[in-house]
């Protein structure tokens, strides 16, 4: 005698098949991204370029081939500029960081760290005298500092290797441009060719899936754009009010780091709070701590609501996806779990699941 309803078993089977197919595709993209990245980025650029080319052709009678070529060059140039700018700025910061570690000069940061170490060593001395144990805080800091320096040096070496691999970089740029141009030029043909493998009834569902996916991506970008804007404004304004230097760049960095749940703004706020506390500027330390707590609470309240409102999944499922994702695989886990929920919801809407 069957205990479970046949309809439920049928849906369960379909959901298991969907989960397996989704997981395989996600893993395939992640594992092969280094090889397919020029085509993936080219496809995204082509997706953005195609509607612009259509409008230029329709409103201004500009040949689509010419507009696609121009927009492809512009899009690839923008990607190259952003990547180059990031590499240059990143390498400059790493070099400065390594110089501060390797030099014996007492910089602003070095004095701060030395003050911390002296205070910690003083308190640790009391415990050592009473317990008879031996614990060298300076040696511990030195070991961790050396490990940090080794990591920074390895990152800098990778950047230098990339910068010196000129033939590879030229090949990637050419591949990116060619893939962007040809995908954008034949975007409609590729779309029609893909649809032609399905029956007429299925084509309607595929078009609906495409529409829902685009709406979900737009909603996801909109939700996190709002969250990142709030983080940027709060950091910039609060640091300006409390006269903490570098409020604008730290606000930008904090907004970008805000994409990493449970870490993001901690990297910006906690060192500032600790530093001003040790400098006995309790007003600034407590004030920034209150701002940090308020922003953390606000973000935890807004994130599920904004994602659910703009993407279309329930706040509870959003919280579960974020929590499970961060526990399993960090940021990549969140992308996997949220993508799974969104695709499942879309397939339910088009009556496939």
Buried (B, 14 or more C-beta within 10 A) or exposed (E): EEEEEEEEEEEEEEBEEBEEEBEEEBEEEEEEEEEBEBBBBBBBBBBEBBEBBBEBBEEEEBEBEEBBBBBBEEBBEEBBEEBEEEEEEEBEEBEEBBEBBEEEEEEEEBEBBEEBBEEBBEEBEEEBEEEEEEEEBEEEBEEEEEEEBEEBBEBBEEBEEEEEEEEEBEEBBEBBBBBBBBBBBBBEEBBEEEBEEEEEEEBEBBBBBBEBEEBBEEBBEBBBEBBBEBBBEBBBEBBEEBEBEEBEEBBBBBBEBBBBBEEBBBBBBEEBBBBBBEEEEEEBBEBBBEBBEEBBEBBEEBBBEBBBBBBBBEBEBBBBBBBBBBEEBBEEBBBBBBBBBBBBBBBEBBEBB
